[in-house]
Amino acid sequence: MPDDPRGPSLPEGAFRGKTAFVTGGGTGLGLAVSRRFGALGANVVVASRDPAHHRAIAKDGARDGYAVHAVVMDVTDPSQVRAAMRGAADRFGGLHVLVNNAAGNFVRPSLLLAPKAFALVIDVALTGVFTASREAARATSEAGGGAIVNVSAPYASTGKPGVVHSACAKAGVEAMTRTLAAEWASLGIRVNAVSPGPFESEGAADRLWPSPEMEAHVRGEIPLGRFGRASEVADVIAWLASDRAAWVTGSVVVVDGGWSLPKPMLDGVEKVRRRRRE
């Protein structure tokens, strides 16, 4: 499916003069988010463990005329996170937005999930979010305030077989979102989360629906009948970080095509019509 042709939903230059830090910002959803902030005028700081992941966004920035600063960083290492946040603020004269996108997920039945694998996902997708948020809050408060947007998942509140590690991490992220929103409002920092359902992504496909049969099954669970686009989720993230959402904090916005809604008792309305005719 092609990228969303409508482009950014915010006005041109909405983030001009501001710096956005995106963890895991070189691939998948993170890349779409980085591109969106760049297109809206932001200086984009992309952080991930693998420098190869920075090539696409660096090329985009050079072509489209926005600043890109790539940082090799592991969110599980507080010293690396601190140095990366400070370096970004020093380089661009302040830090204004953090998108906590880095995470880890794969499908594994709970009885086959090794404790070390569970702990690793918690370390990246929950503890790493807190570490990055804390360091970003220190930098953004010095810049007069800013916004943090966390990436959650619908099963944080509903549960989902096969992803207990990720579900526990994301549930913690949603609790953290609300708690820090209340605590940091006095610092001028808004904290929100977006909770995307299945969207087009090569990495997600490999880990979460690796076969055509599984892909068809997941698509069949989405009431709107299709996977989302990473650009559609990125639009919501950019809006939450923008001045247009200045009175929004502590919210979790679900963007999933209805995937997390209760499944219908009937498939469409034709069965109801037939019953009435009988």
TIDRENKE-16631 format. One line per field, with one value per residue (C-alpha): residue in three letters; chain; x, y, z; residue number from 1. Coordinates in Angstrom, 3 decimals, padded with zeros to 6 digits. Layout:
% residues N
res ALA ... .
chain A ... .
east X ... .
north Y ... .
up Z ... .
n NUM ... .
//
This chain:
% residues 278
res MET PRO ASP ASP PRO ARG GLY PRO SER LEU PRO GLU GLY ALA PHE ARG GLY LYS THR ALA PHE VAL THR GLY GLY GLY THR GLY LEU GLY LEU ALA VAL SER ARG ARG PHE GLY ALA LEU GLY ALA ASN VAL VAL VAL ALA SER ARG ASP PRO ALA HIS HIS ARG ALA ILE ALA LYS ASP GLY ALA ARG ASP GLY TYR ALA VAL HIS ALA VAL VAL MET ASP VAL THR ASP PRO SER GLN VAL ARG ALA ALA MET ARG GLY ALA ALA ASP ARG PHE GLY GLY LEU HIS VAL LEU VAL ASN ASN ALA ALA GLY ASN PHE VAL ARG PRO SER LEU LEU LEU ALA PRO LYS ALA PHE ALA LEU VAL ILE ASP VAL ALA LEU THR GLY VAL PHE THR ALA SER ARG GLU ALA ALA ARG ALA THR SER GLU ALA GLY GLY GLY ALA ILE VAL ASN VAL SER ALA PRO TYR ALA SER THR GLY LYS PRO GLY VAL VAL HIS SER ALA CYS ALA LYS ALA GLY VAL GLU ALA MET THR ARG THR LEU ALA ALA GLU TRP ALA SER LEU GLY ILE ARG VAL ASN ALA VAL SER PRO GLY PRO PHE GLU SER GLU GLY ALA ALA ASP ARG LEU TRP PRO SER PRO GLU MET GLU ALA HIS VAL ARG GLY GLU ILE PRO LEU GLY ARG PHE GLY ARG ALA SER GLU VAL ALA ASP VAL ILE ALA TRP LEU ALA SER ASP ARG ALA ALA TRP VAL THR GLY SER VAL VAL VAL VAL ASP GLY GLY TRP SER LEU PRO LYS PRO MET LEU ASP GLY VAL GLU LYS VAL ARG ARG ARG ARG ARG GLU .
chain A A A A A A A A A A A A A A A A A A A A A A A A A A A A A A A A A A A A A A A A A A A A A A A A A A A A A A A A A A A A A A A A A A A A A A A A A A A A A A A A A A A A A A A A A A A A A A A A A A A A A A A A A A A A A A A A A A A A A A A A A A A A A A A A A A A A A A A A A A A A A A A A A A A A A A A A A A A A A A A A A A A A A A A A A A A A A A A A A A A A A A A A A A A A A A A A A A A A A A A A A A A A A A A A A A A A A A A A A A A A A A A A A A A A A A A A A A A A A A A A A A A A A A A A A A A A A A A A A A A A A A A A A A A A A A A A A A A A A A .
east 000.000 001.477 002.230 -000.606 -000.821 -002.378 000.913 001.269 -002.013 -000.351 000.559 003.887 006.636 004.668 007.927 010.319 013.052 012.258 014.160 012.480 014.272 012.948 014.135 014.231 013.768 015.450 013.134 009.440 007.150 010.134 011.280 007.790 007.743 011.198 010.184 006.993 008.782 011.410 008.733 007.180 010.440 011.956 015.573 015.398 017.560 017.395 018.651 019.082 021.637 022.487 024.055 022.885 019.357 020.254 021.015 017.491 016.585 019.991 019.434 015.922 017.117 019.846 017.376 014.483 016.463 016.004 018.671 019.225 021.517 022.026 023.045 024.057 022.241 020.918 017.874 018.827 022.062 021.286 024.699 024.226 020.739 021.928 024.788 022.552 019.906 022.475 024.271 021.053 020.129 023.605 023.750 020.425 020.019 017.324 015.177 011.422 009.936 010.676 008.994 009.578 009.294 012.084 010.654 010.904 008.211 007.712 005.051 005.847 003.479 003.963 004.986 007.803 008.947 012.304 012.615 015.578 013.511 010.701 013.168 014.821 011.531 010.641 014.085 013.765 010.067 009.340 012.494 014.013 010.968 011.337 015.074 014.611 011.635 013.505 016.510 014.311 012.288 015.452 016.384 012.918 012.212 015.341 013.916 010.665 008.651 007.870 006.069 006.672 004.746 005.021 004.117 001.845 -000.332 -004.074 -003.390 -001.948 -005.521 -007.139 -004.358 -003.347 -002.167 001.462 002.728 002.636 006.075 005.071 001.595 003.085 005.608 002.998 000.574 003.375 004.003 000.364 000.490 003.739 002.187 -000.607 001.629 004.307 001.666 000.343 003.792 005.453 002.632 004.116 007.325 005.445 005.829 002.891 003.020 000.710 000.712 -000.483 -001.664 -001.430 -002.920 -001.458 000.121 002.186 005.774 008.312 009.678 006.239 005.278 008.367 007.800 004.034 002.391 005.179 002.910 000.195 -002.346 -001.498 -001.526 -004.996 -006.214 -004.964 -006.456 -009.771 -009.827 -009.736 -013.250 -012.015 -010.670 -007.041 -003.741 -002.883 -000.096 002.871 002.311 -001.215 000.159 002.954 000.350 -001.293 002.051 002.997 -000.369 000.009 003.446 002.253 000.781 -002.574 -002.737 -001.664 -004.514 -004.017 -001.923 -002.171 -004.135 -003.730 -005.016 -005.917 -005.249 -006.107 -008.949 -011.193 -008.925 -009.320 -013.115 -015.266 -015.738 -019.242 -021.796 -022.939 -021.002 -022.718 -026.394 -027.673 -028.193 -030.308 -032.401 -032.955 -034.049 -036.576 -038.044 -038.505 .
north 000.000 003.408 006.064 008.397 010.915 013.622 014.474 016.218 017.261 020.176 023.491 023.843 024.786 023.681 022.562 025.073 025.971 022.969 019.743 016.326 013.279 009.926 006.657 003.833 006.610 005.053 002.164 001.298 003.641 005.569 006.411 007.620 009.790 011.209 012.045 013.708 015.968 016.809 017.702 020.017 021.909 020.230 019.373 015.583 013.545 009.836 007.356 003.613 000.928 000.185 003.044 001.354 002.331 006.013 005.970 006.440 009.429 011.068 010.813 012.229 015.177 016.034 015.842 017.698 020.318 019.537 018.857 015.246 014.224 010.475 009.019 005.451 004.843 001.956 003.000 000.437 002.332 005.469 007.021 006.739 008.212 011.118 011.904 011.692 014.003 016.546 016.361 017.010 019.985 021.473 020.926 022.590 024.963 023.011 019.884 020.205 016.824 013.214 010.281 007.038 004.577 002.057 -001.264 -004.998 -007.505 -010.978 -013.658 -016.349 -018.482 -017.579 -021.093 -020.960 -017.435 -017.441 -015.141 -013.392 -012.639 -011.231 -009.084 -007.807 -006.528 -004.877 -003.265 -001.789 -001.023 000.146 001.011 002.538 004.749 006.056 006.657 008.574 010.508 011.568 012.843 014.565 016.244 017.748 019.167 020.319 022.035 024.117 025.049 026.255 023.074 020.529 017.319 013.606 011.069 007.398 004.492 001.931 -000.857 -001.644 -004.927 -002.952 -002.722 -005.777 -008.370 -010.527 -014.149 -014.557 -011.114 -011.093 -009.443 -006.556 -006.230 -005.822 -003.255 -001.234 -001.294 000.187 002.810 003.901 004.173 006.109 008.428 009.474 009.714 011.853 014.025 014.940 015.330 017.324 019.667 022.310 022.081 022.851 019.272 017.417 013.601 011.573 008.219 006.808 003.204 001.897 -001.301 -003.391 -001.222 -001.833 -002.490 -005.039 -005.538 -006.049 -008.479 -010.599 -010.813 -010.678 -012.144 -014.018 -016.160 -015.205 -017.093 -015.132 -011.869 -012.633 -013.542 -010.267 -008.235 -010.020 -008.815 -005.134 -003.695 -001.114 -003.999 -003.013 -002.506 001.054 003.128 004.195 007.719 007.741 006.935 009.489 012.171 011.550 011.570 014.886 016.389 015.301 016.940 020.149 023.362 022.261 019.777 022.306 021.299 017.547 015.663 012.257 010.853 007.565 007.873 004.581 004.442 000.908 000.779 -000.639 -003.652 -003.424 -003.131 -006.121 -008.478 -008.318 -011.007 -010.867 -010.310 -007.233 -006.332 -008.780 -011.512 -009.119 -008.221 -011.886 -012.608 -009.773 -011.034 -014.455 .
up 000.000 -000.938 001.634 002.571 -000.314 001.835 003.505 006.857 008.488 010.292 008.637 006.899 009.342 012.411 014.078 012.536 015.023 017.216 017.756 017.809 019.230 017.956 019.480 016.967 014.437 011.419 010.538 010.468 012.365 013.722 010.200 009.257 012.390 011.686 008.134 009.297 011.792 009.195 006.641 009.226 009.738 012.804 013.420 013.670 016.033 015.236 017.828 017.436 018.187 014.563 012.549 009.345 010.324 009.949 006.236 004.896 007.083 006.540 002.785 003.124 005.189 002.680 -000.192 001.463 003.362 007.034 009.636 010.700 013.535 013.955 017.309 018.122 021.396 023.455 025.504 028.160 028.918 030.999 030.355 026.583 026.800 028.932 026.573 023.498 024.948 026.116 022.780 020.869 023.053 022.727 018.980 018.176 021.091 022.903 022.868 022.405 021.468 022.396 020.669 022.559 019.708 020.446 021.587 021.136 020.296 018.857 019.167 021.720 023.843 027.487 028.522 025.955 026.794 028.553 031.598 029.981 026.875 029.027 030.981 027.790 026.348 029.666 029.782 026.296 026.025 029.578 031.511 028.379 027.941 031.482 031.096 027.844 029.232 032.356 030.412 027.834 030.581 032.028 028.624 027.546 030.856 030.255 026.820 028.394 027.969 025.327 024.524 024.929 022.878 023.792 021.526 023.170 021.741 022.028 023.834 026.761 028.020 026.414 026.553 023.579 023.555 022.556 023.540 027.343 027.464 025.216 026.755 030.229 028.974 027.095 030.032 032.101 029.412 029.544 033.345 033.030 030.445 032.783 035.847 034.206 032.537 035.979 037.507 034.728 033.733 036.042 033.978 030.779 029.529 028.029 027.951 025.731 023.967 020.682 020.525 016.951 015.694 012.859 010.174 007.061 008.136 006.944 010.445 011.986 009.234 009.822 013.583 014.040 010.912 009.115 006.917 004.397 006.506 009.656 007.717 006.347 009.826 011.341 008.506 009.024 012.646 011.598 011.099 008.559 006.487 006.006 007.768 008.689 007.203 009.290 007.966 009.432 012.880 012.405 011.680 015.052 016.859 015.243 016.189 019.823 019.923 018.260 019.639 018.199 021.096 023.727 026.074 025.651 028.183 029.817 026.865 025.030 021.463 019.799 016.041 014.968 012.437 015.165 015.796 019.576 019.489 020.480 017.574 016.001 016.764 013.134 009.939 008.482 008.405 005.805 008.400 010.468 007.439 006.588 010.161 010.044 006.765 008.313 .
n 1 2 3 4 5 6 7 8 9 10 11 12 13 14 15 16 17 18 19 20 21 22 23 24 25 26 27 28 29 30 31 32 33 34 35 36 37 38 39 40 41 42 43 44 45 46 47 48 49 50 51 52 53 54 55 56 57 58 59 60 61 62 63 64 65 66 67 68 69 70 71 72 73 74 75 76 77 78 79 80 81 82 83 84 85 86 87 88 89 90 91 92 93 94 95 96 97 98 99 100 101 102 103 104 105 106 107 108 109 110 111 112 113 114 115 116 117 118 119 120 121 122 123 124 125 126 127 128 129 130 131 132 133 134 135 136 137 138 139 140 141 142 143 144 145 146 147 148 149 150 151 152 153 154 155 156 157 158 159 160 161 162 163 164 165 166 167 168 169 170 171 172 173 174 175 176 177 178 179 180 181 182 183 184 185 186 187 188 189 190 191 192 193 194 195 196 197 198 199 200 201 202 203 204 205 206 207 208 209 210 211 212 213 214 215 216 217 218 219 220 221 222 223 224 225 226 227 228 229 230 231 232 233 234 235 236 237 238 239 240 241 242 243 244 245 246 247 248 249 250 251 252 253 254 255 256 257 258 259 260 261 262 263 264 265 266 267 268 269 270 271 272 273 274 275 276 277 278 .
//
